[in-house]
Amino acid sequence: MQEFTNDPIDISLLPQFQEVRLNALSPKYWKVVCINMAIFTTITAIGMTTLLLFSADIKAYAYIIIGTYFLLITLMVIFNRTALSRRGFAVREKDIVYRHGLIAISTTIIPFSRIQHIALDEGFFSRMYRLGQLRIFTAGGHSGSLHIPGIEIEEARQIKELLMKQISLLD
């Protein structure tokens, strides 16, 4: 019979994920984000214009509404540009790392042993720029899934193939 041990681990000897050099998303992904923001702001502007044209009560506040609208657009562009520049991913020997966020930075590390399925998606606008989104599904369900957008499609295919080989070796 084996003797039970539960010795403490020296945390300072553990690998530091913060030191991993992350790959940035493709610079072309910013164009896709801009197209999506343009569609959203255009639809919002049409709705706002309709309200201003047909509601006499709201017309009195037109300058405030329009000024607020442009301020929100400016903040949305700044927020998305800054958040996009902070995203990154890395494929290591035993796991994949993805970092994102602006105010609250989130780092997700998924060991290959937890990966159940990998999908590669190409949205309409992403396809125009030859970009894809890598979706990695884990045994943990939705909370363990990982979506990495804005990867050059050839690179995303290579990563998908590598991950498929890695998880097939674990079976």
Phi and psi in degrees as a GROMACS rama.xvg file:
@    title "Ramachandran Plot"
@    xaxis  label "Phi"
@    yaxis  label "Psi"
@TYPE xy
-78.1104  145.816  GLN-2
-82.6715  132.35  GLU-3
-75.1751  129.731  PHE-4
-130.15  151.194  THR-5
-149.507  62.7548  ASN-6
-73.451  147.956  ASP-7
-70.2632  153.266  PRO-8
-102.67  137.224  ILE-9
-76.4458  105.462  ASP-10
-62.2019  -29.8244  ILE-11
-66.2597  -18.6105  SER-12
-88.5065  -9.06945  LEU-13
-71.6951  148.084  LEU-14
-64.1634  142.143  PRO-15
-97.4771  113.648  GLN-16
-68.6817  -21.2964  PHE-17
-65.9913  -21.3777  GLN-18
-86.7533  -4.8135  GLU-19
-71.1023  131.435  VAL-20
-78.6329  118.01  ARG-21
-92.8065  145.408  LEU-22
-82.748  133.14  ASN-23
-76.3299  156.436  ALA-24
-70.05  162.079  LEU-25
-61.6342  137.642  SER-26
-60.9602  -23.9379  PRO-27
-68.1713  -19.7192  LYS-28
-63.7615  -28.373  TYR-29
-60.7442  -35.6423  TRP-30
-64.5915  -39.9309  LYS-31
-64.7234  -43.1804  VAL-32
-62.0574  -41.7066  VAL-33
-63.221  -40.9256  CYS-34
-61.5017  -44.9285  ILE-35
-63.1525  -40.8029  ASN-36
-65.8694  -38.5602  MET-37
-63.3528  -41.7095  ALA-38
-62.6139  -46.3451  ILE-39
-61.5584  -46.7667  PHE-40
-69.8543  -31.4605  THR-41
-66.906  -45.9962  THR-42
-61.791  -42.4308  ILE-43
-63.5719  -40.9802  THR-44
-65.0851  -38.8398  ALA-45
-63.4838  -44.4673  ILE-46
-63.8399  -41.9228  GLY-47
-66.4283  -41.057  MET-48
-63.9612  -41.4614  THR-49
-60.3339  -44.2716  THR-50
-62.5392  -43.4476  LEU-51
-66.9126  -34.0288  LEU-52
-75.408  -33.7955  LEU-53
-107.052  -0.193805  PHE-54
-122.938  110.371  SER-55
-65.5701  -32.9748  ALA-56
-65.5378  -36.8381  ASP-57
-80.0567  -26.4559  ILE-58
-55.9526  -31.8511  LYS-59
-64.2097  -24.744  ALA-60
-104.837  17.799  TYR-61
-56.6602  -46.7971  ALA-62
-64.3775  -38.7542  TYR-63
-66.8635  -43.7638  ILE-64
-65.0097  -45.5583  ILE-65
-66.8787  -41.4744  ILE-66
-61.9766  -43.6686  GLY-67
-63.8259  -39.9603  THR-68
-59.3834  -48.4966  TYR-69
-68.9324  -32.9328  PHE-70
-64.1486  -43.5271  LEU-71
-65.7996  -37.122  LEU-72
-63.1346  -44.9399  ILE-73
-60.5188  -46.1983  THR-74
-63.3377  -38.1505  LEU-75
-64.1614  -42.4807  MET-76
-65.3046  -46.6246  VAL-77
-61.9866  -45.8002  ILE-78
-60.5044  -49.5237  PHE-79
-65.4016  -39.4336  ASN-80
-64.5229  -44.2942  ARG-81
-68.025  -43.6828  THR-82
-63.3818  -38.3818  ALA-83
-65.9692  -36.8042  LEU-84
-70.2847  -17.5588  SER-85
-94.7877  -3.97116  ARG-86
-80.2359  146.801  ARG-87
-167.869  160.867  GLY-88
-143.954  160.762  PHE-89
-150.008  140.527  ALA-90
-106.511  121  VAL-91
-109.028  -174.253  ARG-92
-60.4511  -38.4427  GLU-93
-122.691  -2.34884  LYS-94
-158.176  175.139  ASP-95
-124.5  138.767  ILE-96
-118.437  136.924  VAL-97
-137.763  128.672  TYR-98
-120.064  137.32  ARG-99
-155.149  165.733  HIS-100
122.212  158.389  GLY-101
-116.872  -60.693  LEU-102
-84.9581  -52.3502  ILE-103
-105.274  109.587  ALA-104
-86.6592  128.092  ILE-105
-115.275  130.51  SER-106
-118.016  123.242  THR-107
-111.765  129.83  THR-108
-122.186  120.472  ILE-109
-117.2  115.579  ILE-110
-67.8932  145.687  PRO-111
-56.9058  -31.6505  PHE-112
-65.5266  -17.7768  SER-113
-95.0609  -10.5331  ARG-114
-73.849  128.926  ILE-115
-103.53  -38.1911  GLN-116
-154.268  148.441  HIS-117
-130.808  132.85  ILE-118
-127.165  149.232  ALA-119
-121.25  116.384  LEU-120
-109.874  145.717  ASP-121
-127.149  112.102  GLU-122
-75.822  169.223  GLY-123
-57.861  -52.2225  PHE-124
-74.5189  -34.2356  PHE-125
-62.9155  -39.3922  SER-126
-61.5573  -35.3307  ARG-127
-59.8868  -32.106  MET-128
-103.673  10.3839  TYR-129
58.4145  47.1403  ARG-130
-117.043  158.142  LEU-131
-141.174  168.157  GLY-132
-119.239  123.837  GLN-133
-90.5593  123.274  LEU-134
-114.797  122.948  ARG-135
-115.944  121.773  ILE-136
-105.52  137.218  PHE-137
-117.17  174.162  THR-138
-68.3672  -15.1899  ALA-139
-80.073  3.29394  GLY-140
80.062  -154.766  GLY-141
-61.4837  -36.6183  HIS-142
-68.0728  -20.7215  SER-143
-99.2337  -1.20643  GLY-144
-74.7403  155.24  SER-145
-133.964  132.402  LEU-146
-123.473  119.375  HIS-147
-117.117  103.821  ILE-148
-88.5958  170.47  PRO-149
72.7714  31.0444  GLY-150
-102.24  136.277  ILE-151
-51.081  135.846  GLU-152
-60.4164  -38.5122  ILE-153
-67.1201  -40.7674  GLU-154
-64.4685  -40.8004  GLU-155
-63.3608  -39.4022  ALA-156
-64.4052  -41.1217  ARG-157
-64.1266  -42.579  GLN-158
-63.9743  -42.7469  ILE-159
-60.3511  -45.6308  LYS-160
-61.8253  -44.337  GLU-161
-59.3701  -46.8028  LEU-162
-64.3394  -39.3279  LEU-163
-62.7334  -40.8963  MET-164
-65.3065  -41.9073  LYS-165
-62.7348  -43.6754  GLN-166
-75.1654  -25.8789  ILE-167
-71.2979  -30.1022  SER-168
-68.0268  -26.7713  LEU-169
-80.6305  -18.8622  LEU-170
